[in-house]
Amino acid sequence: MTETRDSEDPNEELQYHIEVGSEDVAPSVLLPGNPERVEKVVDLWDSWDEKAYHREYRTATGRYRKTPISVTSTGIGSPSAAIAVEELARVGTETFIRVGSCGAIQEGMAVGDLVITTGAVRQEGTSAEYVREDYPATADYEVVCALVAAAEELGYDYHTGLTMSADSFYAGQGRPGFEGFRAAGSEALIDALQEANVKNVEMEASSILTLANVYGLRAGAVCTVYANRVTGEFRTEGERKAAKTASLAVHYLERMDEVKAEAGAERWHAGLTL
């Protein structure tokens, strides 16, 4: 029997897909999908420099309110998002915040509102290749707290709760495919998620959260509502809200870590204050 060996990227300085090294990224990285969103994210920062742009992965690093911060686009879907998390973790990233768009599926959620994910339904196949299917995809509570604090300071309308991450924009989210094709069970999908109090649907959060938990890292997600699956509305409104909220959350997390260190606390808790 032939022994199999792990293949390794011969380039030891830069990660194979995202083409960044340990000097190129901050400890906290925002993860939008679309590479074009990177410019809209960094436009909110005090300063920034582009570090790499390879395939769907575009990375920039700078400062927001003097806090070191990076952004790496992941492309569409969990397979490419997981590659970004893997390679960013290998160069020292400790906190990941998905910054994206989503479809809202509950009453009272308007286009332009934010959804801050507390946990995710793993309706994507990538995370199942890492860990058993009943392993929960949960957001780090410190990241959730920082995102909520940021949305409150900025005065944005937001919702917290469970997200469903799918592998398909069409059939996997209950939409008709080409020429009206309907996947088995797709017509009942949104109703079932609504009954289970799931707030929104998108395509990357659950894999990002799962990998971060497996590796002992922090992760969260904040998405702007583009599609309202209750009313049928679709508008690219409030595109920068999620980016600004996540950037401010990174600043809050840095301050929270400083307060924890001063107090000798391992985790953030109600007895601490900024």
URSUL-V82412 format. One record per run of one state. SS is the DSSP state (~ for helix, > for strand, _ for the rest). FROM is the first residue (numbers start at 1). LEN is the number of residues. If there is no record, write none. Layout:
BEGIN
ss: {SS SS}
from: {FROM FROM}
len: {LEN LEN}
END
This chain:
BEGIN
ss: {_ > _ ~ _ > _ > _ > _ ~ _ > _ > _ ~ _ > _ ~ _ > _ ~ _ ~ _ ~ _ > _ ~ _ > _ > _ ~ _}
from: {1 28 32 37 43 47 55 57 65 67 73 78 91 95 105 114 124 127 130 137 139 141 155 158 167 171 174 178 181 186 196 198 203 205 215 218 229 233 235 241 264}
len: {27 4 5 6 4 8 2 8 2 6 5 13 4 10 9 10 3 3 7 2 2 14 3 9 4 3 4 3 5 10 2 5 2 10 3 11 4 2 6 23 11}
END
